[in-house]
Amino acid sequence: EYDYDEFDAISHYSRQKQEKEAFYLDDITWNDLEMDTIFMLLNHTWSSIGESYLYHLLRTPVFTREEVEQRNRLITYFQEHPKERENLEYFFANVGKTGRYSVFDFIYNMADYAQENPWKELVWTGAVILMAALIFLRPEYGILGLIVVIIASWSNYYKKKIEPYIMSCSYLLHILKAAKKLEGKNIGPAEPYLEVIRASRRKLSRIKRNSFFLVAGSMDSGMSGGLEKVIVDYLNFTFHIDLMQFAFMVKTLRDNLDSFEELTESMGILECATACASFREMMQEWCVPEFSTEKVFSAENMYHPMIQEPVKNSISVEKGVLLTGSNASGKSTFLKTAAINAVLAQTIGTCMADRYGSGFFRIYSSMALRDDLTGQESYYIVEIKSLKRILDQIGGEKPVLCFIDEVLRGTNTVERIAASSQILKSMGNGNVLCFAATHDVELTHILEGIYENYHFQEEVQDNEILFDYKRYQGRATSRNAIRLLHIMGYADDIIRAAEESARYFMEKGTWKEM
């Protein structure tokens, strides 16, 4: 369980890396698919490195078969070698988590820290030594000078604000110490990652050799407090040794930031592989995805990982899909199920299905939208902006897989059908594979040559509505909205008038005046 601050801290590593990624699952899609809950379901990690990298992994689908296969080999190894998996989990548990703050924030900020020339701190060391030597020549001047220099040195020391970075320095040393232990492990297909860890740690090893006074009393110093720590503190106040070591650490980190990223990424991949192995063992059925170069989507007995007793559905398409059916019949859940499996396929190589096959896609959705009160934007404005961001991706190098729930529901019927038919037409051609749910059956006729029609249905028995949540071929033909009003206890005169109005419109094509 996480509170908001803890969960927010986990995402910071991924946001730091976002600009470097070719494709990144955007916030609208992430929130539409409730990927926070999928992350927590998957999060069998024990360290800040592992959980931060797992979050990043889920937000950055890959586009090559080689990357997916490499991850699958590692995950499969830990499935087949439970002892090795448990040992590695125990190892990362000792690395630990940092709770409500992101260690990566402070480490990246530390790399950007604009420190003064560290050799300026030697002035204070020289002044103290000089005054101490002067005591033997002119005691009256030496003692007074030493007192003045020490007071000035302490005053200058407290102007240097490095306290926020001390814990991060300590955790960085803890990571390097853990990486050294990890180097000696024999983990089958993990050797390429272990080699990166060895090379990266060597480049950063100077940090540990010059950090004693900086992290005195922390987890890596070996001190337990008391007189020894007090002595170190007074030496730091007087001679600024920790400030010089901090400046050295900042320079080393800045010069080798790529090595730090490679180190944490490799450690993160290893821990994520153990988490994914546990996830596979936890789920009832799963499969390794099959990828092609075509714009296709195919799944057999696909289900949503968060549903306890899911109804499984199959589908195989090479062009867009229009889903129709009444509210609560299963349309939105089906869209989320397909989208989540597409994300899991291109991230952890694990799908909730008997078989899954598709091309490599950039994945977008426009589903769980709401009014933006802070930005003073209506639902319709929010909706058309969300759809526009998908349209802007048409024509890119990689095909787009998009999921839309109720196109333009925020406007009137005539303009909604006119505009949404053109938007969906644009999304039904080229390098886009679109799954869209709608109540407008008219769209299924207008777009029949571009989209395949499927529907979900319900059955009313003894004043009770029953859903089977199964996908059926073709468009929806049943109309039960008014019948549901009756079931929910609406007055009979409302029900009769509504039925009469609907019947009049179906016959005449216009609405009857009240």
Buried (B, 14 or more C-beta within 10 A) or exposed (E): EBEEEBBBBBBBBBBBBBEEBEBBBBEBBBBBBBBBEBBEEBBBBBBBBBBBBBBBBBBBBBBEBEBBEBBBBBBBBBBEBEEBBEEBBEBBEEBBBBEEBBBBBBBBEBBEBEBEEBEBBEEBBEBBEEBBEBBEEEEEEBBBBBEEBBEEBBEBBEEBEBEEBBBBBBBBBBBBBBBBEBEEBEBEBBEEBBEBBBEBBBBBBBBBEBBBBBBBBBBBBEBEEEEBBEEBBEBBBBBBBBBBBBBBBBBBBBEBBEBBBBBBBBBBBBBBBBBBBBBBEEEEEBBBBBBEEEBBBBBBBBBBBBEEEBBBBBBEBEBBBBBBBBEBBBBBBBBBBBBBBBBBBBBBBBBBBBBBBBBBBBBBBBBEBEBEEEEEBEBBBBBBBBBEEBBEBBEEEBBBBBBBBBBBBBBEEEEBBEBBBEBBBBBBEEBBBBBBBBBBBBBBEBBEEBBBBBBBBBEBEEEEBEBEBBBBEEBBEBEBEBBBBBEEEEEEEEBEBBBEBBEBEEEEEEEEEE
